[in-house]
């Protein structure tokens, strides 16, 4: 079976690493040569992700299924690719995830809570948003923001003019979201197959640094059974309502025992990287299983591993020989050149005790460049 992937970054690379043992072959579409997924499959280079000739070369009349590894591809790319092979996840999830207002309206339409928000198209709307959600609030572009890009915290109305000057011309408009003083950030990762089978991974606790995910820990400590049930219901309901197939990640704020949806990602997700070594079936393998109609694998922790952690390697990383001195560290490098703010790899940890995982993560953290 041939899987065609729109995108050729580290997520596509890890999809292939999970799918090749299942007998799959992979082909990727990239807009630049030298993409890191080229180490594990053929890369087709084209001028745009929605370029029809490039998609034809990607599919070549051979691909059995098309998927995507990031949500900032043009929605038209899905439309074009679907002329030549089935595309999963479908267009609905992609278009919702590309617009923060539409995304939040979707969750509210299915009775799932989000932070208060206000759509902004004009400078006058920005004043109205400050009145509606109150200061401080987070001003974000409606489209094409990730890893902290395209957003800023507005602490007072005195900052509105400069904020508008910085972001107001962004295509697609802006959104003001109430600033949430959350207890912690969580993520819930679910998977639904093209046959309707569903499963959910243990809830993950996340810590961000400079807008980029720094660490993940699973299962998140001190979770009540009720909170786990509610988080699982959120991702399960969202997948059902979208008739979704593949892995879906939803980022959550826990606030006083309540859960608010921050955003969703219709793809495998950074906060699920720990599943490669900590879960019985990784998110990458289950995504491939889901979109190709194979039975889903179990999402529970591996035998002997009760706790798992992930540490992102951003910008650069120490020598592998040094990283491997950390007890229990599993090294995953992406074959990407060092660059400030670039995710170049991650470390996974797993153990029977929470303290052992945290000790190893702290030891590895001392090796990272500041």
Secondary structure, 3 states (H helix, E strand, C coil): CEEEEECCCHHHHHHHHHHHHHCCEEEEEECCCCCHHHHCCEEEECCCCCCHHHHHHHHCCCCCEEEECCCCCCHHHHHHHCCCCCECCCHHHHHHHCCHHHHHHHHHHCCCCECCEEEECCHHHHHHHHHHHCCCEEEEECCCCCCCCCEEEECCHHHHHHHHHHHCCCCCCEEEEECCCCCEEEEEEEEECCCCCEEECCCEEEEEECCEEEEEEECCCCCCHHHHHHHHHHHHHHHHHCCCCEEEEEEEEEECCEEEEEEEECCCCHHHCCHHHHECCCHHHHHHHHHHCCCCCCCCECCCCCEEEEEEEECCCCCHHHHCCCCCCEEEECCCCCCCCCEEEEEEEEECCHHHHHHHHHHHHCCCCC
